Amino acid sequence: MKMIIALLACMLFASMAAADDDPQQAIPARLKLMFERLDKPLDIAPVVVQADWAIAGWRQAGRGGRVLLKKTHHGWSIYLSSGDSLKDAGTLEKIGLPASDAAGLAAKLKEAETSLDPSALALFSSFEGTVMMMNAASNGAAGHEGHAQ
């Protein structure tokens, strides 16, 4: 019996580690943990990833937007929240992404959003301005990206 419990525990930990490694699972799980409420379910889609950067669209209670995330040694962390500005490679470069990552991320986002309902895109676009979540100076160069959270 102890052996079965130990095996089940190992399988559980292995599946949790695998989910942490897959950004398509880890990013929605992280955002839902942070923002989802019983009375306000959070829909996360699409999620696109380029190197250590990701953009995810979100919808909740008639609102929406996009978040830029960065993978750190703590996992995926929200870098900033915005709307349509995150669709532009030039803007992503200004934020601090390398040019190749900015272009790749913008292209992947454009492709992923082509299959979405126009109402979802309208919600993503409705987010006004930009809200910084991580210290922009800690974009990984200093190695202290987790301290600003």
Secondary structure, DSSP 8 states (H G I E B T S, - for coil): -HHHHHHHHHHHHHHHHHHHH-HHHHHHHHHHHHH-BTTB--EEEEEEEETTEEEEEEEETTEEEEEEEEEETTEEEEEEEESGGGG-HHHHHHHT--HHHHHHHHHHHHHHHTTS-HHHHHHHHT--S-EE-S-TT-SSSSS-GGGG-
